[in-house]
């Protein structure tokens, strides 16, 4: 029987492809610069909506495999890779919507900020995972206070890193001439973060049981 994580990965790939295709169709119509039927301009939006539906299905499947044992044992690495695809799918879906509304700068800025916040949350995850061993160690007596004191220092580094990335993303928005360029750069940052955490966690051995 094909595991649910495999099906989730397949649908994530399909969702990303459909969302990207919707943006490509819109640019193709825009590049033609000729009057077209109004229904034709709705095709990219309908494709994007189909991508949203797939994203919702993928999120449901990922929640089942990540937080429950309804499908049986799922290896942690499978869960990790599967949720990486979900993360990239969500980022792509949010950013591509802004491409479909090129004249609404306020709406585009909102979508850009939403994608940026998701990226920053991922930075929080990576830094916390990186320092988790140091934060969690300690004797049982006074462990909560020790963890809190360590996380206070870690939060300084975390805050500086997240602030730096946010400043960079805001600078990108202010200096680039188009939403498309800003969206692509956010997507590149998201992909780089995925690669970094996969490489980092891929080198850590964690024994698992059936």
Secondary structure, DSSP 8 states (H G I E B T S, - for coil): ---HHHHHHHHHHHHHHHHHHHHHHHHHHHHH-S---HHHHTHHHHHHHHHHHHHHHHHHHHHHHHH--TT----HHHHHHHHHHHHHHHHHHHHHHHHT-TT-HHHHHHHHHHHHHHHHHHHHHHHHHHHHHHHH-S-STTHHHHHHHHHHHHHHHHHHHHHHHHHHHHHHHHHSS-HHHHHHHHHHHHHHHHHHHHHHHHTS------
